[in-house]
Structure formats: C-alpha cells, structure tokens
Amino acid sequence: MKSLKRLLAVTAITLCTQAAGMEAAHADEASANASVNGSRKDEIEGELPGGADAKGVSIAGAKVFNPAKEDYKVNGAAANDKEKAALQELIPLVKATANANIDARQLATREFVKQAKAKTMPVAGDNPAFTEVAKNPSLSAATDILLNGQAIELALASASQTFEKVPRPRYVTSESPFSSVRVGKAAMPMAAALTINRDPFATLWEPSGHREISVDLSESSFSVDTEGDAIAVALANSDGAFINGTTDIDSSESLASPLFDLLIAVVSIGGGTPFVDLGSFTFNAFSNEISDSLGNVGISAVADGLLGQLAPIDVDTIGFRSPYSFTVRVPGTSTSSVLFLREIAATAVVAIPEPPFFMLFGFGSILLFVCQQRLSRVSLAGPRLFNVEIRKLLSTTKT
C-alpha cells in the first residue's frame, strides 16, 4: 500500500515538472501571422462623364485583445462615433474566423463578409454615412493603424485607393490587414484586422464598346503561418454591382443589380501548410457573361481556372502563379452606368497556450490527496473495497 502511494506521489510530481518544461518551450513556439497583400485593379471599358468626380471611401480597423485596444479610421481620419460603433460590431466576426472547426470557420467567414457589406452600404436608417471623398489621378485615400497591446499581439490595417484615367478608367485598390500573435503572458493571444474600399464609379459606354469591367488579381496574395497550437486566417472579398441609365454616383446601392462576387480565404492551423478553404470559396457572376485571361468562359470554368492559378509562391504565401484577371460584361444597352465596386479584406490569428504548470501541479496535488484518503479507507475495508476505489479513481482521472 505504501509503495502504491509513493508511486502516485512520484508520478504527480514528475507530471508537474514535465508540464512546466513543456510550457516554457511552448511559450516560444506557439505563434501565428496572417496578412493579405498586394493590390486589385478594376479596369472599365468606358469613359468618365464630363466633369464627373470619382469618389470612394477607405476603411481600416484593428484590435488586439490582451489587454483590449482598438483603432478605426475612415479616409485617413479617426472614425466618428457612429462609424466606430458599426466597425466594432464587425471585429468579433473577424475574430470568429480563426476557428479550427471547419463549419464554424466557414460560417463566420460568410457572416463577416455579409455584415461588412451591409454595415458599410450608405442606406437610410441606422447605418453611418461613411462619407465618400472626391478623387482624381493624383489623390489617394489611405488609412494606417498600428496597435501593440502587448509584445505578444500586433494588428495593423491599411487601405488605399487610387484612380487613374490612362490608358482607360481604372481603380487601383490596396488592402493590407495584418495580424500577429505569439504565446506569452496572455491567456489566449489574439488579434484581428479589417479593411474595406468602396468605389462608386460613373461611366459612359462607347456604342461599339464591350461594356466590360476587368478585375486583375495578379498582385494579390495571402500569407499565413502558424507554429504550435495556433490558427491564422486571411480572407478577401471582391464584389461589384451596377445601375444602368444614370451617371449619378450618389444613387442608392440598394437599387443596384449584382455583377460579380468573389470570396477567397486562406488558412493555416497548428503549423500546417497554408491552404485555400474551399468551403468558404465563393465565385458568382449572377448569370452575367464572364471570361478570364486563360481563355475560360462561363462561371464554372472561370472559377476552376482561378483556383488552379492559386498556388504556393513562398513557404507561407499563396498567390497567383501567373498574371491573372477575369472580365465581366455589364448587361443591357444603356449608354451610361454607375458601378459599385468594393474590396473587403481581413485577418485573424489566435495562439492557445498550454495549461499553466501550477494548475497541473495543483490538480496533481488534489489527486494525490484524494488517493491518500481513499487508500486510507481501503486499508480498513479489505481488498474488495480496494478494487472498487481504484476503479472509481481511474474513472475520475479519465474525465
């Protein structure tokens, strides 16, 4: 009986000692980084109406959680109270995408994109205005945020857009949300960042023109890397809509018809190789004519072609293996249209520490105490009760 108690004591102490060593090693090993890189170019087969302004809005937000610290900017200035409140509601949805559970992650990804569109669309009601600013070829709106709640958490988000008239009207948008964490003193280090560019664009179509918009993704890429018990997610959504028969860029987007919608999410879990989350992947042309730079025609063929071009271009980065773009035709015969172009990007990272060794040691001590009490009872009750108590003990430790 004494030898059994000694064995339990030695085992508990050894377990606690090993746990302390494992945690010390884990503190330097568990980390996660995620970023969306590069720019997207939207080129329109049309001309600007005379005297029309190009307008748009750039939004960026970032948050670290231990301790909580956040910042939000719109067109380079601090978000007002109403804008900030809307963006604060999006951050938990971004954070929820960093989930190892496939169904939960994909649900959170789709919900974030849905809400990001809804909350930043200027419509009547409770939505903030997210005021658009006039642009010209020499003007860009940029937003930069740097947060460092602790050395173990970092979030950075920048969004910019530039309008070019030559060789034909083109928007160049750049989204660079970046999140990084490593295990340290925080219970569960996490960080999240988001960017949104929204660009209403008025165009006059040439009678013999093709009424097309080309989206060049060649420079877009996703970087995610993890080490230890961590997860990193980087996602981007591009969508477009149109209203025919007008050049009024203040027209309500709620009246627009959808043109295309593309969602790509890249994930790394537990030190694994980055992969495209096919369950989150969405590409829809809403029955509009679509083709790509590879010669594919139709949404199914173009979607397959796009996925085929997404490949590792570095150890922790997935991008397009060669120049790639897709082209969507704006339906109708009207000589004018307003296009609503939007780009959303986000990153989320979480690193999970090992249980603190003192908790394990405390558990081991309690377990040893229980063993001593039960084995003391056993010494008075005989071998039958001894067997019962051992079975109870094993049952307890398994749960």
N, C-alpha and C positions, 0 to 999 in steps of 0.2 A: 504494500500500500504506500509506504514512504517513497519507494522507488518511482511509483507512478506519479506522485505529486512532484517529485524532483524533476521528472521528465517534462511534466506540464510547465513547470516554472522555467526551465531552461528553454523550452520551445517558445514560450511567450516572450522572454527577454530577447532571444535570437531574432524573432519576428520583428520586434520593435526596432532593434538595431539595424536590421536589413532595410526596414521601411525608411528609416532616417537617411540611410545612404542612398536609397533609390530616389527619395525626394530631392536630395541635394543635386543628384545628377540630372533629374528631370527638370529642375529649375532652369538649367542652362539649355535644355534640349527642346522643350515644347515652345513652338513659335509658329506664327502664321503671317503671311503677307499677301495682299491682293491689290491689283491695280488694273484699270482699263486705260489703254494707251493709244496715242495717235489721233487722227482726225478723220472726219467723214466729209466728203464733198458732194453736194447736191447741185447738179448742173441742169439748167432748164432750157429747153429748145424753144425760146421765145424772146421777147423784148420787153424792157421796162416801159410802162406808160409814161408819157411826157410829164415831168415834174413830180412823179411819184417818189415817195420815200421808201426805203427798205427799213423795216422795223423788226425788233426782236427783243427777247428777254433771256438773260443768262442767270441761272440759279445754282447756288452751291451750298451744301450743308455738311457738317461733320460733327461727330460726337465720340468721346471716349467715356468710359463708364466707371472707372475706379481711381479717383472719385469722378463723379459725373461732371463733364464740362463740354459745352457745345457752342457752335457758332454758325450763323446763317447769313448769306449775302445774296443780294439781288442787284444785278448790273453793277457790281463792284462796290456797292454801298451796303451798310448793315440793313438787314430785313426789318421792316416795321413790325409792330406787334401782331397784326393780323397775318402777315406773310409768315412770320416766325411760327405762329401757332399752327398754321397749315403744314409747314415743313417738319415741325416737331412730331406731328402725327405720322409722318412717313418714316422717320428713323426707326421705330420699333419694327416696322415691316421689313426694312432693310436688314436689321439685326437678325430677324427670324429666318432669313435665307441661309444663314450659317448654321445649318442643321444637318447632321449626318443621316437622319431619317429621310429617305427619298421622297415619300409622299408629302411630308411636312415641308421640306425644302421647296419642292416644285409648287405647292400651293402658295407658300409665302412669296415666291418669285413672281407668280402671276398676279397675286393680290397687290404687291408693291407697285408693279407697273400700272395696273388698273387705277389704283388710287393716285399715283403720281400724275397720270393724265387728268383725272377728274379734278384734283385739287389745284392744278395749275392752269386749268382752262378758264379764261375770263368769261364767266356767265353771270347772270343775275342771281342774287341770293347771297349766301354767306361766303362765297369764295373771295379771296383778296384779289385786287386788280392785277398784281404782278406787272406793273406798268412797263410797256414796251418803249424802247428808246430808238430814235431815228438813227440810221446808219448810212454810211457812204463808203466808197472803196478804201478810204484811209482811216476809218473809225472801227474800233472793235470794243466789245464789252467783255471785261474779264473779271473773274472772281477768284480770289485766293484765300484759303483758310488753312491755318496751321494750328493744331491742337496737340498739347502734350500734357495730359492729365498726370501721368507718371512716366518714368522711363520705360515702363513696360507697355504703354499704349500710345499709339500715334494715329491721327486721322488727318488727311489732307484732301481738299477738294478744289478743283479749279475748272471753270467752264468759260469758253470764249467762242466768239463767232465773228467772222469777217465776211463782208460782202464784196464780190468782185464783178465788174461789168465785162471784162475782156478775158477770153475771146467771146463768151456769151455769159449771161447772168449765172452766177454761181455763189452759193453759200459754202463757206468752209467753217465747220464747227469742230471744236475740240473739247472733249470731256476727259478729265483725268482725276477720277476719285481714287484715293489710295488709303488703305488701312493696314496697320501693322500692330502685332502684339507679340509678347513673349511672356512666359510664366515668370512671375516674380512674387511680390507680396500680395497682389490682388487675389481675391477668392476665385474669380474666373475672368481673366483679362479679355476684353472685347472692345472692338472699335467698328464704326460704320461711317460711310461717306456716300454722298449722292450728288449728282449734277444733272441739270435739265437745261437744254436750249430749245426755245420755241421761236419759230420764224414764220410769220405770215408773209406771203410773197405774192405781189400782183404781177401778172404777165399778159402780154398781148401775143397771141399766136399768129404766126405767118400763115396766110391762106394755104400755101403749099408745104407748110411745115408738118412735123410729125407729132406735135402736142405731147412731148415726152419729157420725163424727168429721169436723169441717170444718177444713181447713188454709187459712189466709188468708195469701197471699203478696203482698198489695198493697204492703207496705212494703219488700219485698226488691229489691235491685238489685246490679249488678255493674259496677265501674269498672275499666277497663284502658286504659292509654295507653302508647305507645312512640314513641321518636324515634331515628332511626339504626338501627343493626344490633342490635335487641333484640327480646325477646318477653315478653309478660305474660299470665298465665292466672289467672282467678278462677273457682272452682267451688263448688257447694253441692249437698249430697245430703240429702234428707229421706226417712225411711222409718218404717214402723210395723208392728207385729206384735201378736198377741193370743193369750190363753189364756182360754177360756170356763170358767165354773163355779167360779171362785175369786176371792177378793179379796186373796190373798197376794202382795204386790208383791216378795217375795223369791223367788218362783217362778223357775225357770231359764228364761232367754230361749231357750235351745236347744230348749225344748219348744213354743215359740210358733209359730203359723202366720202367714205373711206377709200383710200387709194392703195396703200400697202401697209403692212405691219410685220416687223421682224424683231424677234427676241432671241438673243444668244446668251447662255450662261455657262461659265467655265468653273470647275470645282476641283479642289484638292483636299483630301481627307487623310489624316494620320500619316503624313509623309509620302502619300501616294502620288503617282504621276498625274498631272492635270488632265482633265477630260471634259469634253463638251457634254453637258447634261441634256441628253436627247429628250427626256421627258418634259423639260422646260422649253425646248426649242419650238418657236412658233414662226411660221412664214406664211402670210396670207396676202393675196393680191385682189381679193374680193371680186373675182371674175373679170378683172381688168387684164388687158394684154400685157404680158411680161416676158422679157428675154434677158440673157446675160452675156458677158464678154466671152464666154466659152462657146457660144452658139446655141445654148439651150433655149427652148421656147416652152412656155406654159409653167404654171407654178410648181408642179411636181418635179419636172426636170430641172428647173432653176433651183429649187430647194436642195435637190440631190447634188447639183453642181456646187452650190455654196458650201454644203457640208463637206464635200470632197476636197474643197480648197482649204478648209480649216485644218491645220496640222501643226505639230510642234515646230517652232522656229528657233527655240532655245530650250534649255533644260526645264525651265519653269514657265514658258510662254507659248501660247497657242495663237497663231495668226494666219494670214492668208499666204499660201506658198507662192503665189504669183499675182500680178496685178489682177484685181477682180472688181467688177461692177455689175449691177443689174439695172435694167431700164423698164419703166412702167409708162404705158400710154394713158394720158388723161382722156377719158371718154367724152363724147359729144362733139359738136361742130361749132360751138361758140368761139368768137374771136378773142375772148378775154376770160381770165380765170383768176381766182385767188387760191393759192396753195398754202396749206398749213403744214409746215414741216417741223418735226420735233425729234429730239435725241435725248434719251434718258440713259444714265449710266450709274452704277452703284457698286460698292464693295462692302463686304462684311467679313470679319475674322473673329474667331474665338479660340482660346487656348485653355485647356482644362488641366489644372494642377492635380498631382497625386494627392490623396488624403494626407493631411499633416501627420507627421510621425507621432506627435504627442497624443493624437486621437487614437491612433492604433495602439500606442502603449497603454493608454487609459483603458481601452477595450480589453487588451490582454490582461491588465491587472484585475479588472472586474471579472473576466472569465476565470482567472486563476482563483479569485476569492470564492466564486460560485463552486468551482471544483472542490476547493478545500471544505466548504460547508457540506456539500453533497457527499463527499468521500468520508467525512466525519460521521455522517448519519449511516453510511454504508457499513462502517466498522462495527456498528452496534446491531445492524439488522441482518447481516449474513449475505451470502453470495447471491441469492435470488434478487434482493433489492439492489445489490451492486450492479447486476446486469441491466435492470430497469433504468437505474440512474445514468449509466453510461449511454444507453440508447437515447435517453432524453437529452443528454449533453451533446451528442452527435447531431441530433435533430436541431438543437438550438444553434449550433455553430454553422450548420448548412444554410440557415435562413439569415 
